[in-house]
Amino acid sequence: MRAEVAAVTDWSCPRRAGVDALNYRHAFHAGNFADVHKHSVLVRIVLHLRLKPAPFRIIDTHAGAGGYDLFAPEPIRSPEWRAGIGRLWEASAEEFPPALAPYLDVVKAFNPDGALRFYPGSPLIAAALLRPGDRSIACEIEPGAMEWLAKALRNRVNTKAVAIDGWTALGAYIPPKERRGLILIDPPFEDANEFSRLPEALSAAYRKWPTGIYMLWYPIKERAAPDALARRLRRCAISNVLRSELLLCPPRAEGGLIGSGLVLINPPHTLEQDLGTFMPALAKLLSPRATVRTDWLVRPGRSGGQRAVEC
Ligand SMILES: C[S@@+](CC[C@H](N)C(=O)[O-])C[C@H]1O[C@@H](n2cnc3c(N)ncnc32)[C@H](O)[C@@H]1O
């Protein structure tokens, strides 16, 4: 992995005037508490997939730029990573949750000098954990981020960067031929419709591939939108839906991101217990006021049933 990391020497991911289609830039947020939550669960799921010899596929619908230089202008202006991966990096062995060691090992592999400088995004984290027969597809629509993503993945034979709308990819690429794997859905939540389109998009994907693992990330700024999402998912004809939330503090009058949420459909059977063990320890590392929640929106074997609606 080290040689490939070395090939990506500039991850500053500059914005190109007149080319970028979207405002969201993950470079400002790379390695923050929400990335730590999302990526530590991502690693747990991929490690679970690796337990069986049969190959699997990861489809990352909103992949971002691939990797991030934590000392580029964006994170210097807004060093969110210091309160995220920075805390894990500095944690003592006693306070560090053992279940997060494989995640930290992936981040360490991208920082062979021993100082934290590069943060791998979801496509590079996934790529680092693939076995020779496994595959991943990373989708990105913003041209600037796509250029960097293609660069970051160029030496990875079993990983493909595709310039495609992630919502289109969700319909087009599933079910994958391996019939095993993970769909990561991590949209930027730039527009107000993003929350409301999720149950419908997830339901359509689930109908096409009911046995896939789905992991959806959502921001928590207040309770209304995440709670409405949970209510709608409870009424969909989807079974086996686990929720994991990490809250740094109660909602603030001035707004802003105060928490990170994950919806996990068909999670590995060990994940609920796993989350129960490492999430409280992770929360403690991130902030003394942080709290966590792990609960089933729909238990395995159940679904909206008679009440199930088009989502
Ligand atoms: C939250 S970031 C992704 C972070 C990445 N998954 C990670 O964990 O490292 C969301 C990305 O989605 C991209 N994006 C926005 N709308 C998209 C769409 N419709 N299809 C694909 N990518 C999109 C944005 O340009 C941005 O890079």
The ligand as an ORCA input file, in Angstrom:
! r2SCAN-3c Opt
* xyz 0 1
  C     -19.749     13.725      1.844
  S     -18.792     13.789      0.383
  C     -18.222     12.140      0.201
  C     -17.220     11.715      1.206
  C     -16.737     10.307      1.018
  N     -17.842      9.353      0.890
  C     -15.888      9.873      2.180
  O     -16.425      9.312      3.146
  O     -14.665     10.086      2.123
  C     -20.034     13.836     -0.855
  C     -19.483     13.841     -2.276
  O     -20.579     13.594     -3.158
  C     -20.373     14.339     -4.346
  N     -21.687     14.421     -4.996
  C     -22.682     15.315     -4.817
  N     -23.766     14.983     -5.545
  C     -23.447     13.826     -6.186
  C     -24.171     12.970     -7.052
  N     -25.414     13.241     -7.405
  N     -23.549     11.866     -7.507
  C     -22.266     11.572     -7.135
  N     -21.536     12.358     -6.322
  C     -22.112     13.467     -5.841
  C     -19.801     15.645     -3.855
  O     -19.100     16.299     -4.907
  C     -18.895     15.169     -2.723
  O     -17.579     14.935     -3.209
*
